[in-house]
Amino acid sequence: MNVSTAGAVQIIIRRELRLSFRRPDQLIQPLMFFLIVTTLFPLALSPQLSVLRDIAPGVLWVGALLSSLLAVEGMFRADADDGTLEQLVLSGHSLTVIVIAKTCAHWLLSGVALVLVAPVMAAALSVPAESFWLIMASLALGTLTLSWLGAIGAALTVGLKRGSVMLSLIVLPLAMPLLIFGASATDRAIHGDSAAGPLYLLGALCLFTSTLAPFAASAALRITME
Amino acid sequence: MKWTWFHKLGSPPYVYRLARSIGPWLYALAALTIGYGVVAGLFFAPADYQQGDAFRIIYVHAPAAWMSLSAYTTMALAGAVALIWRIKIGHAVAAACAPIGASFTLAALITGSLWGRPMWGTFWAWDPRLTSELILMFLYFGVMSLRQAFDDPARGDRTAAVLAIVGVVNVPIIHYSVQWWNSLHQGATVAKFAKPSMPGSMLWPLLSVLLGFMLFFGAVLCTRLRAEVLNRERQSSWIKEALSSR
């Protein structure tokens, strides 16, 4: 059966979505993790609303970073274990396109879910409601970038038995620019300043990783699959 | 025929012998240039009009910071060469580069914080340059531990090469983002002294140490490369020959 590239992308995305709706724990666990981590900070620092509003950008972004690491870990793992990944490699479609499809599907689930949950935690950190849209926009760009970086990390560590520590060791340094601009955009949004500058930079990072990361991730996958 | 020297560089026995013969020269030249730079810098260069004698740590700090970046670039280039043309010796060069570069990074961090103590009143300030140096250290750690993480050394080599290339693309982004981060968050809480344009008596020792560090990097690279090649080629027959021909 011949499938066009666009058809293959569609099939992969649909398959990923269906699989994770059948087993929603992989989707829900990172979200629970995000909720729990953000809850830790008020307990550890101070329940004072003014303090919470000051730390909110950092808390939200560090939480998003860590939970997306958790979500991205299994991106290729299950498919590599049961041989699906080999079939995808042998399908004759470009591995880069396959990586793009899988990463997009991953973001559609974990990234979008995180963006939807974030306002709840932001409200709990006494962030004013007017800034929710900006925070969600910055997190949407940020989680997509994280999905690309995570795809590289997951592809590099897919052959390892205990890959999760290795994954964070690889991805977190690469994600630091993202953290800087994301937290700064959120900070400006909370204080009512114009967040356009850091938001543009987030967009630039997102475009940059979207164009280059698929190639790096597919090269990494090809190495670890050999 | 012009390219034979390049092809020879892909052969482990040739590289081993080359490293063995030029290594000692590099050590000697490095000792000379670093020696001149250190003596001239510590004893003969005039004291800085603002910082007094404390500025003299620049003769170790700046070259180490510079070398930390160029060692990373060398590692990524060697990895790219190995990946693209499938020249295995490139992986050995990359593996040999990583610990040296990480050591230069550590040296830059330590001397930077020692310098920060008298100048800024604190060992660690979240100064953009120090911070990006710290992140560079993390990148080195990532590459080094990824290489070790695989049971199959060839696979570890190639994944580490991919990560090094991804990292080298990221280094400028990290550098600028960290610079903007500090200017975005707060004004200059730590007054960064404006870099004075140096008189020659200060500058020449610095350049000499820089050249010396490059030579030293090359020299240590030769030593480490020999160890890497010996370890990787321990099954081949030329090893015995090469070791007995000394």
Interface residues (C-beta under 8 A of the other chain):
Chain A: I152 L156 T157 G159 L160 M166 L169 I170 L172 P173 L174 M176 P177 I180 F181 S184 P198 L201 L205 F208 L212 A216 A219 A220 I223 T224 E226
Chain B: L83 I135 F138 L139 F141 G142 S145 L146 A149 F150 R155 R158 T159 V162 L163 I165 V166 G167 V169 N170 I173 I174 S177 V178 W180 W181 L184 H185
